[in-house]
Amino acid sequence: MIRIVLFMLAVFPMVSNAQSGCNFFDFRKLEIEKTNLNTTQSDFGPAFVEDELWFSAFTDEEIRRLAKGDNKDIFYNLYNVKTDEEGNVTGSKNVQFEAISAGFHAGPVSYCKKTQELFVTLSNFDNPEIKNNVYQKAEIRLKIIITKKINGVWTVTEEFPYNNPTYSVGHPSISITGDTLFFASNKPTSGFGQSDIYMSIRKDGKWGDPINLGDKVNSAYDEMFPFFFDGSVLFYSTNKGKNKKDDFNLEYICKTGDSFGNPKSLDQFNTKKDDFGLVIHPKGKVGYFVSRRNGGIGDDDIYKVTFKGEHNLGLVVMDRKSMQALQKPKVKFSDNISGAFSGFLLTRLLPENSTLIVTSELEGYQNSSKNITTVGKPYGIIKDTIWVEKVEVGQKFVLENIFYDYDKWDILPESEVELNKLIAVMKDNPSWKVELGSHTDARGSDSYNEVLSQKRSDSAVAFIINNGISKDRIIAKGYGESQLINHCKNGVECPDEVHRQNRRTEFKILEMDGK
């Protein structure tokens, strides 16, 4: 079975709603499966282009000719297949780029959504040494062309200016911003090994000189198949010290500023045979890569990988007064699944694309609740805090921003906001019974103020009951001017802002936990 060694690349687009590239594989489990895209020959170079998956393969006719020993004028073609919104293949494959790639090996490609450019690898037949040779016996050299859709047709707009007929320049991986191109090349004299990874930065429409990524990425062997993710990590394959035809492994290296960290191996993917060309859909749930692992039907086969992510909650319950975390506090989740404690920290897995309510259930405290959501959240640890306050029977709390029009007791919209907070407190503390007391300032007669405050308190309590709190848990009390909190009593002139301190609404705890 014939196998042609080409430079190959799969573009790695930015994953939305996912953590940065350097920890993309944290909190994810991988499920790898075969695809129906493969033939008995090599199939490689998956890349997402708009709502399609592109890859390189031979036609059925070419495969039949190869089986008969006819190797003349056999070329890899670019295929595409439709995908759904998460990147799952949904259609059947179709040949692409026939007019541009006729007589050339085509692929892999890299697509930039921002600039709508498609970067394509083609075999470079400008080299006279290989133009008239049987392709499979020649040292294949590659070049990069740049195309855009014009009137619905992919059209060549330019060639990468650093293509060279004497060596290969291939495997384009364009950044999501469209200004940085990573590629592989066996350019002599400037590299560390047989094939190295370079980058070129585009400024004002002009590509800068290629920059070798250095010995943290490149070695004395082959580094190929780069794809750049999220502006922070470069994935690639290497055959350091291995048989370069049989054992490429996937690695990645984090980028900070203009420097790279130390390489790490993607052991979840790697086998004792070639593994390369990983591509992940922007939603981060589905990807594809290429492998020669046992069990395939061709030389290189395209495999699908599904990412099963995890959201992990790290929750702390804090005492608002002491500013101390409470050890192993009792909490309840709305899905009735409990968590595990390690000292002060409660941890548990959270379901994807859901919102839970977690409520503290502590005796002697004003408990509270929080909404914990994973909707739109990256996989990983979600940290949150519930604040509670130690309270006792008879304790009073002032409700700020409870307003009434002059000589009125109707609930104003701005007052509803504060009353809704009390409703939430009542729901978080279902054993409480409270009194809602309304107070006036000293202006007006004592009897008038008592009646007015009672009507205001009745109105507020009616609002609370109408919003789900049982009427046997709350009573209304109008105190008029009988509990002034400053010196502004009858006969004492005070500015309005001082009188305002006496015009207040309070709730008082009458019972807690049935006591």
N, C-alpha and C positions, 0 to 999 in steps of 0.2 A: 504494500500500500504506500503510495507516494505521499510524502509530507514536505511541503515547501516552508522553509524558515523565513518568515517575514517579520519586520518590526510591526507590532500591533498595539493599539491603544483603545481604551474605552474612556469616554469622557465621564467625569464625576461631577454632576451639577450640584448646586447648592441644595441642601435639604432644608425645606421650610419647617418651622415648628419643631426643630431638633436642636440638641445641644451642639456646641462647636465640634469641628471635625476631630480634634484630638481626643475627645471622649465619646465619639459617636457610638462606639461598640460597647461602651459601658451600659449596663442596664438593658441589654438586648440579648435575646437568645436567637440563634440562627437555625432555620430549617432549610436544608438544601435539597433540591429535587431536579430531576431531568426535565428537559423541555422537548417539545415536538418540532423544534427548529432544526435539528441536526440531521446531517447526512452521513454517509459512510466515509467521507473525506473530512478535511479540516473545516470547521465553522468557528469564526472568531470575531472579535471586535465589536461587541454589543455597545450601543450608545443611544441615549434618548435624544430624539430630534422632534421637537414639538410634541405631538401626541402619538409618536411612533417609536418603535425600537428598530434601529438600523444595525446591520451586521454584514460580514463578508462570507461568501460561500461560492461553490461551483454550481453551475446549472445541472439539471438532471442529464442533459445530453453530454456535457463535459465529463460527468462522472462515468457515464457509459463508455465514453472514449478512453478515459483513463484505465478503466477495467480491462480494456482490450489492448493496452499498452501504447495507445496513441497519445503522446504528450505535446504535440505541436499545437501552438496557438491556444493554449488553455489558460484562462485568466480568471482570477477571483472577481466576482461581481458583488456589487452592493445591493442588499435586499432591505426592504422595510416591511414592518408588520404593525398593525394598529394596536394600541394599548388603551386600557381604561384609565380613569383618573388617578389610580394608584400605581400604574405601571404594569399591570397584568396584561399579558398578550391576549388579544381578543380576536384577531383576524388571521388571514392567511398571508403568506409572504409574497412580495412582488419585487421584481427587479427595478432598481433605480439607477439613474445616472448613466444610462446606456450610451447616450450621445457623447458624453464627456469622457467616459472611461473605456471606450472601445479600444482594444489593443493594449490596454494597461491592466495591471492588477490594481484594484481599488479597495481602499479601506485600510485601517479604520478611520472614523471621522470624529469630529468634536463640534458641538453646536453652542453658540452663544445667543441666548434669548434676547439679551439687551440690544445687541447690534444686528441680530438676525443673520449672522454669518455662519456658514458651515465650512469648517476646515477639513480638508480631505487629503488623505495619503494616496498618492499614485506612484506606481513604479516609474522610475526615471529612465526613459529610453533615449535620452539625449546622449548617453555615454556610448561612444562608438565601440567600446570593448564588448558590450553585451547586446547591442542592437540586433546583430545577426546571429547570435548564439541561441541554442535551445534554452528557453528560460530556466528550466529546472536545473540546468547544469551551470548556470551563471551565478556570479555573486550579485544578488539583487540589490539595486540602489533605489532609493525612494526620494520623493519630493513632496512638498505640501502646496496645495492650491487653496485659494479662498474663494468661496462662491456665495451668492445671494439669490433669492427668488426674485426674478423680474418678470412681471406679467404671468406669475404662476409657474415659471420654469427656472430651475436651478441654472445659474449662469456664472461662469468664471469671471471674477472681478479683478483678481491679481494673483500672482505667484508669490510665495514667501521669498523675500529678497535674498535669503541666505541658503537657498537650494544650491546644490553643487553637483555637477554630473560625475565627479570623481569619488563621492562618498554619499552616504544616506542621510537624509533629513526627513524624519517621519514622526508618526505617533503624536499628532497635535492634541494638546489639552488646553483649551482657552479658559481663562478665568471668567467668573460670572460678570465682571465689569468690562470684559472685552479688551483690557489693556495689557494683559500678560499672557504670553503663550509659552507653555512648557512643551518640550519635544525631545525625542531621542535622536542621537547622531553618533556615528563612528568617525567623526571628523578627526583626521590625524593630527598629531603634535599637541593638541590642546586638551586632550582627555586623559583620564586616569586608567582607562581600560579599553576593552574592545568596543563597547558602546556606552555612552554616558548620557545623562539627562542635562539639558540646558534650558534656559529661559531667555525670552526676548521681551522687552517692554516697549509698548507702542505709545508714543507721545506725539501729539499734533499730527496724527495719521502716519507717522513714520516709525518703522520697527527699529529698535536699538540693536547694537551688536549682541550676539549670543553670549550669555554668561554661563559658564560651567558651574553647576551647583556644588561642586567641591567634594572633598573626601568623606563628608558625613553622609552623602547620598551615593556617590559613585565609588566604585572599587576597581581593582585590576581586571574584573570580569565584566559581565554585561548587566547594565541597568536599563530597563525598558518600561514601556507601558505606563507612563506617568498619568495621573489624573489628580487635579487640584480641587480641594473641597473646602468651601466655606471661608476661603481666604486665610486658612490657618493650618492646613495639613496637606501634605503631598503623599499620595499613594503611588506605589510603583512595584515592579517585580525585579528580582535579582537572581542570578545564578552563582553567587559567590562560592568559588571553589567547587562547583558542581559541574556535571555534564550539561553544557548549555542547551543541548537539544531535549533534555529530558527532565529538568528539575528547576524551573523557575518558581520562586516562592513570592508571595505577596508581603510587602512591608509598608510601613508608613513612617513619616517623620514630621514633627510639628514645626511650624514656621512662626517665629516671633520677630516682627520687624523685618530686617533683611537677613536674619540668621536662622539656622535650623538647629533643632535639638538632636537627640540621639535616635537612631532608627529602632523601630519595634516591629516584631514579626506578627503577622495576622495568622496565628496558629489555627484559628477556627476554620480557615479555608485551606491551609496548605497540606498537601499529601507528598508522597515520594516522587510524584511526577509533576508536570507543569501545572501551575495555577497562576492565572494572570487575568488582566482585563476586567476588573470589577467596575460596575456601573450601578449607581443607586438612583432611583427615581426621586424627584424633588420632594415628594411627601415622606420619604424615608421609610417606607414599609416594604418595598419590593426592590430587588436588585438582580443583576445578572453578571456572571463571570464565566471564564473559560478554563477548562481543565482537561488533562489527559488521564485523569484518575481511572482506576479499574471500573468496569461496568458501563462505559460509554459505547457508542456505536461507530464512532469515527476516530480520527487521530486526535483532533481537538474538538471538544463538544461544549456547547453553551448550556450552562446550568442556571437555574433560578434560585435565588435565596430570598426567603421571607424573614423579615426582622420582627420578632415578637418582643415589643418593648415593655418595660416595667416602670411604673411610677411608685416611688417609695416615700412615704410620709415620715417626717421626723417632727414630732409634736412635743412642745413643752408647755406646762401649765404654770403660770407665774402668779405669785401673790402681789397685788398692786401696791400694798402698803409697805411690805418688807422688801419688795423687789427680789425675792428669793424664789427659785423654782421648787415646786412641790414634788416630793418623791412618790412615785407610783400613785398619782391621783386617779380617781375613778372618773372615767369618761364614757360616753355612749355615742356610737355612730349610727346614722340613720339607716344603714344597711344591716345593722345588728351584728357586724363582724368586729370582733375585738382586736386589739393590737398587743404587742409584746413590749415590756418595759426593760430598759437597761438603766437603772438608777432613775434619773429625772426624765429620760427620753423615752417617748412612746414611738414605736415604729410599726408600720404595716404596709402591705401593698394596697394600692388604690386602683380601682377599675378605670380603664381607658375611656376618655370622652364622657365623663360623668361628673356630677357634683354631689358631694355628701355634706351632711350637717353633723358636726361633732359638738357635743355638749358636755360640759363638766357637770359632775353630780357629787358635790362635796357638801357635807353637813357643816353648817356654821359659816358658809360662804355665800356671797352673791354670785351664783354661777352664771356663766355666759356660754354662747355658742359661736361657732364660726362655720362659714361655707368653705369647704375645701374642694377645689375643682381641678380636674386634669384636662379640661377642654382647652385646646390650643397650647398646652404646656409641653415642653420637651421632656423626653424620658429622663429619669433621674430622680434625685431627691427633692421633694417639696418640703421646705421648712416653714413652720408656722407656730404661733403662740396663742394660747388662750389666757386671758387675764381674768383673775378672780379677786374678790375682795372679802375679807373676813368681816362679818356683820353679826348683829345680835338683835333680839326682840326690843322694840322701842326706838331703834335707830331711825333717823330721819334723813331724807335725801331731797335736795331742792331740784326741781325740774326747771332747767333754764329755758328761756325763750318761749314761755307760755303767755300768749298775748290775747287780750280781749279789747274790742272797741269800747269807748267810753259808755258807761251805763249799760253795757251789753254782756251777754254770757255765751254767745254763739262761738263755736270753735273756729278759729281762723286757720287758713292753710298752713301758715308758718308754725302754728301751735301743734298741728297734726304730726309734724316731723318729730317733735319731742315726745309726744304721747305714744308714738309708735315705738320709741326706745323703751318706754315703760312696759308696753305690751310685750316686747321681746324679753325683757327682764322677767316678767310674769310667766312667760312660756318656758324660760330657762330654769325657773325655780317654781315648779308646779305645786309644791307644798306650802308656798307662802300665802298668807292672807294679809292684805294691806289696807291702809286708810289713805285716801287721797284728800288732802286738806288744801283749801283755798283761803288766802289771806289778802286783806286790803290794807291800804294805808289809813291814817287817822282822819283824813278829810271826809266830811259827811257825818251823819249821825251814826251812833253805834248800831241802832236797830237796822237802819238802811244798809249799812255795810255788812251786817250779819246775813241779811236776806240775799244781798247781791252775791256774797262769797258762796253761799249755799247753792244758789242757782248755777254759778260757774263751776263749782265742784260737781254738781249733778250732771251738768253738761259734759264735763270731761269724762266722768265715770261711764256715762251712756255711750260715749265714743269708744271707750275701751271695751265695754261689754259687747258692743256691736262688731268688734273686731276679734272676737273669739275667746275672750276671758270670761269665765263663769261669774255670774253676779254674786255668788256666795263667797267669792274670794276678794272682793273689793267693796269698800263702803265710801260714801261721799260725806265730807264734813266741811261746813263753812264756818270759819273762825272770825270772820270780819276783821276788826282791828284789835282783837283781844290778845294777840301774841306778837306785838311789835318787836322788832329786833334792833331798834335804835331809839334815839331820844325823841323822835318826831311824833309825840303824842298830841292829844287835843290841846289847842292853844299855843303850840310851839310852831313858829314859822321855820320852814325848811325848804331848800330848793327841791325841784321835782326829782332830780337824780338821787337825792337822799330818800325822799318818799318812795321812790321806785324800789328800794331795797325791801320795803315792807310788803309790796305787792308781789307776792310769790305763790307758787304752787309746790307743795311738798307731798311726798309719799312716805308713810311711816310703816315699818314692819310690825304687824300685830301678832302674827304667828309664823313660826318656822318649823318645818318638819313635824307638824302636828303639835308643837309645844306652845 
